[in-house]
Amino acid sequence: MPSTEPRTKVQAPDEGEDLARIGQVIDGRYRLDKLLGRGGMGVVYRAEHVAIRRELAIKLLHPSLAAIPELRSRFEREAIAIGRIDHPNCVGVSDFGRLDDGTLFLVMDLLDGRSLGDLMDAEAPLVPERALKLLRHVLAGLGHAHQAGIVHRDVKPENVYVVATETEPEFAKILDFGIAKMIDGSEVDDGVRLTQAGVAFGTPVYMSPEQALGNPLDGRSDLYSASVMAYEMLCNRPPFWADDKLEILSMHTTRPPPPMADVLARVVGHSGRMPAAVEDIIRKGLAKRREDRWTTAGEYMAAIDQVQSLLVDPTYEGPRAPSTGAVGLTPTPALALDAQPSTPTPVLLTHRRKRPGPSLHTIAGVALVGAAALGVLIAILLRDPPARRSTPVDPTTPAGKAAALLDRGKPGEAIKAIEAGKKESASDPDAQLQLGHAYQAQRKNGEAVAAYRRAVELDPRKVADDSMRAALRTISQDTDIDAAMAALALRVKLDDAEARRTVIELAGGSDMPRRRPAAAVADKLGLSGEVNWLQSYLYDLEQRDLCTQRKEAVVKLRALGDKRAISALEQAQFRKGRVGKWKGKNVNECLVDDARAAISFLSGVAP
């Protein structure tokens, strides 16, 4: 039950007090030499053990803050938690104590490097091979902590430090176990809730759904947070971002992460492609239900190892598949995993984490205004003139009010008008139609399609609404593949011949990110008989990232029973890499036996 006591007001000391400590020797052993950083919970100095002349980092919690039980509890919690951890991927702690004036201190290894947040600010998006390697380091440290019974609960780029070692140019270490929770419940909390002090209990952008809901946590919560961080490394922004922290928490609990291609399409000079195998393992880490995520950090690391070892040589441009009627394939080069930009890549849309000046919310908001304004303009231009609406819209109804607001370019207020009359709007097809227009103006295309679908279900005559059809055509071209496919599916149901042809072509086409979801739509809508499955599976044999995935294509080609697949299967058995670790090696070794069996079977099929 929440506490009814007023929250403690925390006033951190100013920087002058922190600078005044420089040169002091504390606890008779540690001289504070330089102020390294200040945060909400403490101050970090570069220090030296005066007896052995060893450089260290010391974190202090000032007496005024240490006097507050809940803050003292959190600081002590960090010392106890990290004292139980001894792993290369976790910062080392050598001492902990209290000074005569009440100041608490924590003595840690001094790290020479930069935070992962600073690295991403300068160089993101990172190529998959580099991002996965850093993610693996983080998972190794988390796995050790979890085995010690500790959940970190605040995994984020600022709590990961990247240093150079003798064997690794980039080696990640986890910092700040300040809000760590002992899984076995053995820590002493003195009955004090940390949240009573108004201390942020984790960071919303990286919180797991269960943490956002205040539910019990285990190690899988940290794996979710690490996956958010990995998504950000790969795409230069986290999967969920909004001005309102509560909205971010809601996104974590309800919204699927946007396809990486959708986000990467906004990065200047980027191909917009992401190996499917890479996105698959990150998406599993971002599952809403923790039962659907990786069970342990070790399991997650094993999946990363498999992807790293089985990814196809990205420079491969193997022989062109035989032109057999409609089946003529030109291999599509995969994303170069080892490409490193010589200068930081410029981006169209980004966010900043902790720099002074305009808040990250303001910066992100300004960037989004342009996209939203464009969406509003498109929506207004596509809307039907009043005379062409299928039925008049009463201006006193939520639908009428929303239509008027949309005419003035205010989609956000139009949505609020619909929500204000939620009960009435739920059964009003015109309200759902206007809601679809408003969502589409804000580029919330998945929600727009859902609203249009409800409008048609409530009133089948809405299929003739030109403004809805125009909006759905626009959404069908969106880089958000899920929304685009939903729009295409609805258009097919509205007897749109162009959409029908598009689904069939995509299901058998060379666009790998859209081919599989289009195939699922075709199957669901009864269009399977019109899809060129031979071409579709041959593209899978060429383009899928993992050997095991291409092996699935071999099985499907055999089941299809078309002799024209034999030539492509013969070539697949001897597919060699050209550079790096795959140079001269067979990247399809896992499917050779299946390919031979398929060739033998297809050779016996009657022409």
C-alpha positions in Angstrom: 0.0 0.0 0.0 1.5 3.4 -1.0 2.8 5.5 1.9 0.7 8.5 2.9 3.7 10.4 4.2 4.9 13.4 2.3 7.9 12.9 0.1 11.3 14.0 1.4 12.7 17.0 -0.3 16.2 16.4 -1.4 18.5 19.3 -2.0 21.9 18.3 -3.3 24.9 20.4 -2.3 26.1 22.8 -4.9 29.3 22.2 -7.0 31.3 24.6 -4.9 31.1 22.3 -1.9 32.2 19.4 -4.1 35.2 21.3 -5.6 36.2 22.3 -2.0 37.0 18.7 -1.2 39.7 18.5 -3.9 43.1 17.9 -2.2 41.5 16.4 0.9 42.7 13.0 2.2 39.7 11.0 3.4 39.6 8.1 5.7 43.4 8.7 6.2 44.1 6.9 2.9 42.4 8.4 -0.2 43.4 11.8 -1.6 40.7 13.4 -3.8 42.5 14.8 -6.9 39.8 15.8 -9.5 36.0 16.1 -9.8 34.9 13.6 -12.5 31.2 13.9 -12.3 28.1 14.8 -10.3 24.8 13.0 -10.4 21.5 12.8 -8.6 22.9 10.3 -6.0 26.5 11.3 -5.5 29.8 12.8 -6.7 32.7 11.0 -8.3 36.3 12.0 -7.9 39.6 10.7 -9.3 41.6 9.8 -6.2 44.8 8.2 -5.2 45.5 5.7 -2.4 48.4 7.6 -0.8 50.1 4.6 0.7 50.4 2.5 -2.5 49.9 5.3 -5.0 47.2 3.6 -6.8 44.7 5.7 -8.8 41.0 5.0 -8.0 37.6 6.5 -8.4 35.7 7.4 -5.2 31.9 8.1 -5.0 30.7 10.2 -2.2 27.2 10.7 -0.7 27.2 14.1 1.2 26.2 14.2 4.9 23.1 16.2 4.1 21.9 13.4 1.8 23.3 10.5 3.9 21.1 11.7 6.8 18.0 10.7 4.8 17.4 7.0 5.5 16.1 6.1 2.1 19.0 7.7 0.3 21.5 6.2 2.7 19.8 2.8 2.1 20.2 3.1 -1.6 23.9 4.1 -1.4 24.6 1.2 1.0 22.7 -1.1 -1.3 25.1 -0.3 -4.1 28.1 -1.1 -1.9 26.6 -4.4 -0.7 25.4 -5.4 -4.2 28.6 -4.7 -6.0 30.7 -6.2 -3.2 29.1 -9.5 -4.1 30.2 -9.2 -7.7 33.6 -10.0 -9.1 33.5 -10.1 -12.9 35.5 -8.4 -15.7 32.4 -6.8 -17.1 31.4 -5.2 -13.8 33.2 -2.3 -12.2 35.3 -3.5 -9.2 34.8 -2.1 -5.7 37.5 -2.3 -3.1 36.2 -0.4 -0.1 33.2 1.2 1.5 32.7 3.3 4.6 31.5 6.3 6.5 33.6 9.4 7.3 33.4 11.3 10.6 31.1 14.0 9.2 28.6 11.3 8.0 29.7 11.2 4.4 29.4 7.8 2.8 32.1 6.7 0.3 32.6 3.9 -2.2 36.0 3.1 -3.6 35.9 1.8 -7.2 38.3 1.0 -10.1 39.2 4.0 -12.1 38.1 3.4 -15.7 39.8 5.1 -18.6 37.2 5.3 -21.4 33.8 6.7 -22.0 30.2 5.8 -21.3 28.3 3.9 -23.9 25.9 6.9 -24.0 28.8 9.1 -25.1 29.9 6.5 -27.6 26.5 6.4 -29.2 26.1 10.1 -29.2 29.3 10.3 -31.4 29.0 7.2 -33.6 25.6 5.5 -33.6 24.1 3.7 -35.3 26.7 1.0 -34.7 27.2 -1.8 -37.2 25.6 -5.1 -35.9 28.8 -6.9 -35.3 30.1 -4.1 -33.0 26.8 -3.6 -31.2 26.3 -7.3 -30.6 29.8 -7.6 -29.2 29.2 -4.7 -26.7 25.8 -6.2 -25.8 27.4 -9.6 -25.1 29.8 -7.9 -22.7 26.9 -6.4 -20.8 25.0 -9.7 -20.7 28.1 -11.4 -19.4 28.2 -9.0 -16.5 24.5 -9.2 -15.9 24.6 -13.0 -16.0 27.2 -13.0 -13.2 25.1 -10.6 -11.1 22.0 -12.6 -11.6 23.8 -15.8 -10.5 24.8 -13.8 -7.4 21.1 -13.1 -6.8 21.2 -9.4 -7.9 19.0 -7.6 -10.4 20.5 -4.3 -11.6 17.2 -2.6 -12.4 18.8 0.5 -14.1 20.6 -0.9 -17.1 21.2 2.1 -19.5 24.0 3.5 -21.7 25.1 5.9 -18.9 25.7 2.9 -16.6 27.9 1.1 -19.1 31.5 2.2 -19.6 33.6 1.2 -22.6 37.3 0.9 -22.1 40.2 -0.6 -24.0 42.1 -3.7 -22.7 45.2 -5.5 -23.8 43.0 -7.9 -25.9 39.9 -5.9 -26.7 39.8 -2.3 -28.2 36.3 -2.0 -26.8 35.3 -3.7 -23.5 32.1 -2.9 -21.7 31.8 -2.7 -17.9 28.5 -2.2 -15.9 28.4 0.6 -13.3 26.0 1.8 -10.6 24.2 -1.0 -8.8 22.6 1.7 -6.7 19.0 0.5 -7.1 20.0 -3.2 -7.4 17.7 -5.7 -5.8 18.8 -8.9 -4.3 16.7 -11.7 -5.9 16.8 -13.8 -2.7 15.5 -10.8 -0.7 18.4 -11.0 1.8 19.2 -7.3 1.8 18.1 -5.1 4.7 15.9 -2.2 3.6 14.9 -1.1 7.1 11.3 -1.0 5.9 12.1 2.2 3.9 10.7 2.5 0.3 13.3 4.2 -1.9 10.6 5.9 -3.9 9.5 7.9 -0.8 12.5 10.2 -1.4 11.3 10.9 -5.0 14.3 9.1 -6.3 13.8 7.8 -9.9 13.3 4.1 -9.6 15.0 3.2 -12.8 15.0 5.1 -16.1 11.7 5.1 -18.1 13.3 4.8 -21.6 14.9 1.5 -20.5 12.4 0.0 -18.1 10.9 -3.4 -18.6 7.0 -3.6 -18.8 6.9 -5.3 -15.4 9.1 -2.6 -13.9 6.9 0.1 -15.4 3.9 -1.6 -13.8 5.6 -1.9 -10.4 5.5 -5.7 -10.5 8.1 -8.1 -9.0 11.3 -8.3 -11.1 13.9 -10.9 -11.9 16.9 -11.1 -14.2 14.7 -11.0 -17.3 13.9 -7.3 -16.6 17.6 -6.5 -17.0 17.6 -8.5 -20.3 14.8 -6.3 -21.5 16.6 -3.1 -20.6 19.8 -4.4 -22.3 17.7 -5.1 -25.4 16.4 -1.5 -25.4 20.0 -0.4 -25.2 21.0 -2.8 -28.1 18.1 -1.5 -30.3 19.4 2.1 -29.6 23.0 1.1 -30.5 21.8 -0.4 -33.8 19.2 2.4 -34.7 20.5 5.5 -33.0 17.4 5.8 -30.9 15.5 3.6 -28.5 12.4 1.7 -29.6 10.1 3.9 -27.5 10.4 7.7 -27.1 8.0 10.5 -26.1 8.0 13.8 -24.3 5.9 12.4 -21.4 7.6 9.8 -19.2 4.2 8.2 -18.4 3.6 7.8 -22.2 7.0 6.0 -22.5 6.0 3.6 -19.7 2.7 3.0 -21.5 4.6 2.2 -24.8 6.7 -0.4 -23.0 3.6 -2.2 -21.8 1.5 -1.9 -24.9 3.3 -1.1 -28.1 5.5 -3.4 -30.2 8.9 -2.0 -31.1 8.9 -0.4 -34.6 10.8 -2.3 -37.3 14.4 -1.3 -37.3 14.2 -0.6 -41.1 11.6 2.1 -40.3 13.9 3.9 -37.9 17.1 3.4 -39.9 15.4 4.8 -43.0 15.7 8.2 -41.3 19.5 8.0 -41.0 21.3 9.8 -43.8 23.3 7.5 -46.0 22.0 4.3 -44.4 20.6 1.5 -46.4 17.7 1.0 -44.0 18.4 -2.7 -43.9 19.1 -4.8 -40.8 19.9 -8.5 -40.9 16.7 -10.3 -39.9 18.6 -12.6 -37.6 19.9 -9.6 -35.6 16.5 -8.0 -35.3 14.9 -11.3 -34.3 17.2 -11.8 -31.3 16.7 -8.2 -30.1 12.9 -8.4 -30.6 12.8 -11.5 -28.4 14.7 -9.6 -25.7 12.0 -6.9 -26.0 9.0 -9.3 -25.6 6.3 -7.8 -23.4 5.8 -11.0 -21.4 9.0 -12.0 -19.6 8.1 -15.6 -20.3 8.6 -14.9 -24.0 12.1 -13.4 -23.6 15.4 -15.1 -23.3 15.4 -17.1 -20.1 18.9 -16.1 -18.9 21.8 -13.9 -20.0 23.7 -17.1 -21.0 20.9 -18.1 -23.3 20.9 -14.7 -24.9 24.7 -14.7 -25.3 24.5 -18.1 -27.0 22.0 -16.7 -29.5 24.4 -13.8 -30.2 27.2 -16.2 -30.7 25.2 -18.1 -33.3 24.2 -15.0 -35.2 27.8 -13.7 -35.2 29.2 -17.0 -36.5 26.4 -17.8 -39.0 25.7 -14.4 -40.6 26.4 -14.6 -44.3 29.5 -12.9 -45.7 28.0 -9.5 -46.4 30.0 -8.9 -49.5 28.9 -12.0 -51.2 27.6 -11.4 -54.8 27.4 -15.0 -55.9 26.4 -16.3 -59.3 23.1 -15.1 -60.7 20.4 -17.7 -60.3 19.2 -19.2 -63.6 16.5 -17.4 -65.4 13.7 -19.9 -65.5 10.6 -18.2 -66.7 9.5 -15.7 -64.1 12.3 -16.8 -61.7 15.3 -14.6 -62.3 17.1 -13.5 -59.2 19.8 -10.9 -58.6 21.3 -11.4 -55.2 20.8 -8.4 -52.8 24.0 -7.6 -50.8 23.3 -7.8 -47.0 24.2 -4.9 -44.7 28.0 -4.6 -44.3 28.6 -5.7 -40.7 32.2 -4.5 -40.6 31.7 -1.0 -42.2 32.9 1.7 -39.8 32.1 5.3 -40.8 35.2 7.6 -40.8 33.2 10.4 -39.3 30.0 10.3 -37.1 27.0 9.6 -39.3 24.6 12.6 -39.6 21.0 11.7 -38.7 17.6 13.2 -39.5 16.1 12.3 -36.1 17.9 11.6 -32.9 17.8 12.4 -29.2 20.4 13.5 -26.7 20.7 12.0 -23.3 22.3 14.3 -20.7 23.8 17.4 -22.4 23.0 20.9 -21.0 20.8 23.3 -22.9 17.5 22.3 -24.5 16.0 19.2 -22.9 16.1 15.9 -24.9 12.3 16.1 -25.0 12.5 19.6 -26.7 15.0 18.4 -29.2 13.1 15.3 -30.1 9.9 17.3 -30.2 11.3 19.8 -32.6 12.4 17.0 -34.9 9.0 15.4 -34.8 7.1 18.6 -35.5 8.3 18.5 -39.1 7.1 15.0 -39.7 3.8 15.6 -37.9 3.2 18.8 -39.9 3.8 17.0 -43.1 1.4 14.3 -42.0 -1.2 16.9 -41.2 -0.8 18.5 -44.6 -1.1 15.1 -46.3 -4.2 14.2 -44.3 -5.9 17.6 -45.1 -5.1 17.3 -48.8 -6.4 13.7 -48.9 -9.6 14.3 -47.1 -12.9 14.4 -49.0 -14.5 17.8 -49.5 -17.7 17.9 -47.5 -19.9 17.5 -50.5 -18.3 14.1 -51.3 -18.7 12.5 -47.8 -21.0 9.5 -47.8 -23.0 11.0 -45.0 -23.2 14.5 -43.5 -21.3 14.9 -40.2 -23.1 16.6 -37.4 -20.8 19.4 -36.1 -22.1 18.9 -32.5 -21.0 15.2 -32.4 -17.4 14.1 -31.5 -17.0 13.2 -35.2 -18.0 16.6 -36.3 -15.8 18.4 -33.8 -12.9 16.2 -34.8 -13.5 16.9 -38.5 -13.4 20.7 -37.8 -10.2 20.4 -35.8 -8.6 18.4 -38.6 -9.5 21.1 -41.1 -7.5 23.5 -38.9 -4.6 21.1 -38.8 -5.0 20.0 -35.2 -5.0 16.1 -35.2 -4.0 15.9 -31.5 -7.0 17.9 -30.5 -9.2 15.9 -32.9 -8.2 12.7 -31.1 -9.0 14.2 -27.8 -12.4 15.2 -29.1 -13.1 11.6 -30.1 -11.9 10.3 -26.7 -14.0 12.9 -24.8 -17.1 11.2 -26.3 -15.6 7.7 -26.1 -18.8 5.9 -25.5 -20.7 7.6 -28.3 -17.7 7.4 -30.7 -17.1 3.6 -30.2 -20.3 2.9 -32.2 -20.1 5.8 -34.6 -18.4 5.0 -38.0 -17.9 8.7 -38.7 -16.0 9.1 -35.5 -13.8 6.2 -36.2 -13.2 7.5 -39.7 -12.1 10.9 -38.3 -10.0 9.1 -35.7 -8.2 7.3 -38.5 -7.5 10.6 -40.3 -6.2 12.1 -37.1 -3.9 9.2 -36.3 -2.7 9.1 -39.9 -1.8 12.8 -39.7 0.4 12.1 -36.7 2.1 9.2 -38.5 0.5 6.7 -36.0 -0.3 4.5 -38.9 -1.1 1.3 -37.1 -3.7 3.0 -35.0 -5.1 4.7 -38.1 -5.6 1.4 -39.9 -7.4 0.0 -36.8 -9.7 3.0 -36.7 -10.5 2.7 -40.4 -11.2 -1.0 -40.0 -13.7 -0.3 -37.2 -15.4 2.4 -39.4 -16.0 -0.2 -42.1 -17.2 -2.8 -39.7 -19.7 -0.4 -38.2 -20.9 0.8 -41.6 -19.9 -1.2 -44.7 -20.8 1.8 -46.9 -17.6 3.5 -45.7 -15.7 1.3 -48.2 -16.6 4.0 -50.7 -15.0 6.8 -48.7 -12.3 8.3 -51.0 -10.4 10.0 -48.2 -10.0 6.7 -46.3 -8.8 4.9 -49.4 -6.3 7.6 -50.2 -4.9 7.5 -46.6 -4.6 3.7 -46.8 -2.7 4.0 -50.1 -0.3 6.3 -48.4 0.1 4.1 -45.4 0.8 1.1 -47.7 4.0 2.8 -48.7 5.2 3.5 -45.2 8.5 2.2 -43.8 6.6 0.8 -40.8 6.1 -2.6 -42.4 3.5 -3.8 -39.9 1.3 -0.8 -40.6 1.9 -1.0 -44.3 0.8 -4.7 -44.4 -2.2 -3.9 -42.2 -3.2 -1.2 -44.7 -2.7 -3.5 -47.7 -4.8 -6.2 -46.0 -7.7 -3.8 -45.4 -7.5 -2.5 -48.9 -7.7 -6.1 -50.3 -10.8 -6.5 -48.1 -12.2 -3.3 -49.7 -11.8 -5.0 -53.1 -8.9 -2.8 -54.1 -7.4 -4.6 -57.1 -4.1 -2.7 -56.9 -3.6 -3.7 -53.3 -4.3 -7.3 -54.2 -1.6 -7.2 -56.9 0.8 -5.6 -54.5 0.4 -8.3 -51.9 0.9 -11.0 -54.4 4.0 -9.3 -55.9 5.6 -8.6 -52.5 5.0 -12.2 -51.4 7.1 -13.5 -54.3 9.4 -10.5 -54.6 13.0 -9.5 -53.8 12.1 -7.1 -50.9 13.2 -9.4 -48.0 11.7 -7.4 -45.1 8.3 -7.2 -46.8 8.3 -10.6 -48.5 7.5 -12.7 -45.4 4.8 -10.5 -43.9 3.2 -10.1 -47.4 3.2 -13.9 -47.7 1.4 -14.2 -44.4 -1.2 -11.6 -45.6 -1.6 -13.5 -48.8 -2.2 -16.8 -47.0 -4.7 -15.2 -44.6 -6.7 -13.6 -47.4 -6.8 -16.6 -49.6 -4.4 -15.4 -52.2 -1.8 -18.1 -51.9 -2.7 -19.7 -55.2 -1.6 -16.6 -57.0 1.8 -16.2 -55.3 4.9 -17.3 -57.2 6.2 -19.4 -54.3 9.1 -20.8 -56.3 10.5 -17.3 -56.8 9.8 -16.5 -53.1 11.7 -19.5 -51.8 14.6 -18.9 -54.2 14.9 -15.4 -52.9 14.9 -16.8 -49.3 17.7 -19.2 -50.4 19.8 -16.2 -51.5 18.9 -13.5 -49.0 18.1 -15.0 -45.6 20.9 -14.2 -43.1 21.5 -17.5 -41.3 22.4 -20.8 -42.9 19.6 -22.4 -40.8 17.1 -20.0 -42.3 18.3 -20.8 -45.8 18.0 -24.4 -44.9 14.2 -23.9 -44.3 14.0 -22.5 -47.9 15.6 -25.8 -49.2 12.9 -27.8 -47.4 10.1 -25.6 -48.9 11.6 -25.9 -52.4 11.6 -29.7 -52.2 8.0 -29.7 -51.0 7.1 -27.4 -53.9 8.2 -30.1 -56.3 9.4 -27.7 -59.1 12.4 -29.0 -61.0 13.4 -25.4 -61.9 14.8 -25.1 -58.3 17.5 -27.7 -59.0 20.1 -25.3 -60.5 19.8 -22.9 -57.6 20.1 -25.8 -55.1 23.2 -27.0 -56.8 24.9 -23.6 -56.5 23.8 -23.2 -52.9 25.9 -26.2 -51.9 29.1 -24.5 -52.8 28.5 -20.9 -51.7 31.8 -19.5 -50.6 32.6 -16.4 -48.6 35.0 -13.8 -50.0 36.4 -11.8 -47.2 37.0 -11.9 -43.4 36.4 -15.1 -41.4 34.2 -16.5 -44.2 36.8 -16.1 -47.0 37.0 -19.4 -48.9 34.6 -21.2 -46.5 31.3 -22.7 -47.3 28.7 -20.4 -45.7 25.9 -23.0 -46.5 27.5 -26.0 -44.9 24.5 -26.6 -42.7 22.2 -27.2 -45.7 24.4 -29.3 -48.0 22.8 -32.7 -47.1 19.3 -31.3 -47.4 20.1 -29.7 -50.7 21.4 -33.0 -52.1 18.4 -34.8 -50.9 16.1 -32.1 -52.5 18.0 -32.3 -55.8 17.7 -36.1 -55.8 14.0 -35.8 -55.1 13.3 -33.1 -57.7 15.3 -34.9 -60.3 12.8 -37.7 -60.1 9.8 -35.5 -60.5 8.0 -35.7 -63.8 8.3 -32.6 -65.9 
